Amino acid sequence: MRISRSFNLMNKLVHLAAVSTVLAMWLASALPARAHEVVPAIADMEQVGDTLEFDVRLNIESFIAGIDLTDTADTDATPLAADYDALRALEPAALQEQFDAFWPDMAQQITILADGTQITPDLAAVQFGEVGNVETVRETHLQFTADLPAGTEIVQVGWATEFGTLALRQQGVDAPYDGYLEAGDMSDPIALVGGNAAGSWETFWNYIPVGFDHIVPKGLDHILFVLGLFFLSTRMRPLLTQVTLFTLAHTITLAAAALGYVSLPGSIVEPLIAASIAYVAIENIFMQRLSPWRPIVIFGFGLLHGLGFASVLAEFGLPQASFVPALIGFNVGVEVGQLAVIAVMFLAVWQAVRVDRGENEAMQAYAVYGVLSAVTIALMVWDPVGLSTVLETSPVVFLGPMLMIFVLCAAAVKLRDQIEAYRRIVAIPASVFIAVIGAYWFIERVFL
């Protein structure tokens, strides 16, 4: 009888692992690939005589294709992906023709206010990169100018929501303005004579949401790594040990890379980050507690993830006048994002963990997971609260795995009389899921 029950449990675990693998392969193929991620445009603005000059680095093909860059994190996931890819394959001369036709519409969607009065941008020059590897973003340098009315003291700058994030940096003055404008935001009033730099505390607070945003929702690889740490054990000490070491390590390399002391190309860092995700998840499957070597490995992986965070900062830079507060604020935002991920997952599995420890009634857990599953399905199907806009991708990417966790937790409650039901039915299949995604990303980033 005991042999039969053990066989049945093993059979169920094999099926759970198989389902986790299939779901992971589907999700991995749906998640944003690095080469197709949306990156912010960076604009340097300087007054030269009576003219305001702009030098903008951007992915112009996504603009011409008409992709809403605020509403997507992956250009491959939009209905306009084919148009975008066709534009990326064009030689500079052919792309110039497409841009010339597009510029009049783009100019109308750039807002420049001089003492509150709208002024019109004029195209000065545009330089396109060579085609090269079509799987990587091609950077375009766009230069335009705007004539300032006599005596202008204050300007404001912004552009259409669908153009996405704009990092705006004032040049040529003391204490210049430095802003990170999202979702069609207008800049604060900018004094042309300078003195617009935010104070240390303001900069610190401004960069916290930037760091958070690059964990939730944009840092899916970092989210999976943190969840890999979480699923090792339900005990708090192993989790705190791992998170503390990971935080310390990525803080070191984030600061060192931001200060220019260390640099590694993304072609090396990104595959290794994917490998780190697979490693921690695979070790979860075979280890039930913190191994002697895992803290050392986690610290090493933390150093890699810090370089990944630094690459995000390199996309738009940090204000030189308040470099340290901005760096600290960004790092705090990253930590808050990681803790938010852990807190959400802890709340998701807590009922199953308590039942596994004999501390909770099964019927209460069934009710909780039934309600959570129903709400999750409703959010995925109808998206009544606009999660697709907030998450910048389909809610299924985040809610699909959560639904899987709720179902696995309910199964663990059902099989609560089995030894280590939570670990076998929730933690191991979840780790298989994470490991498959990490392995897929590693192969994709190295070979595809």
NORCORHU-V941514 format. One record per helix or strand of 2 or more residues. SS is the DSSP state (hx for helix, st for strand). FROM is the first residue (numbers start at 1). TO is the last residue. If there is no record, write none. Layout:
ss:SS from:FROM to:TO
ss:SS from:FROM to:TO
//
This chain:
ss:hx from:2 to:30
ss:hx from:34 to:36
ss:st from:41 to:48
ss:st from:51 to:58
ss:hx from:60 to:65
ss:hx from:75 to:77
ss:hx from:81 to:88
ss:hx from:92 to:108
ss:st from:110 to:114
ss:st from:117 to:119
ss:st from:122 to:128
ss:st from:140 to:147
ss:st from:154 to:159
ss:hx from:161 to:163
ss:st from:166 to:170
ss:st from:178 to:181
ss:st from:190 to:191
ss:hx from:200 to:213
ss:hx from:220 to:230
ss:hx from:236 to:258
ss:hx from:266 to:286
ss:hx from:294 to:316
ss:hx from:320 to:356
ss:hx from:362 to:382
ss:hx from:387 to:391
ss:hx from:396 to:414
ss:hx from:421 to:447
//
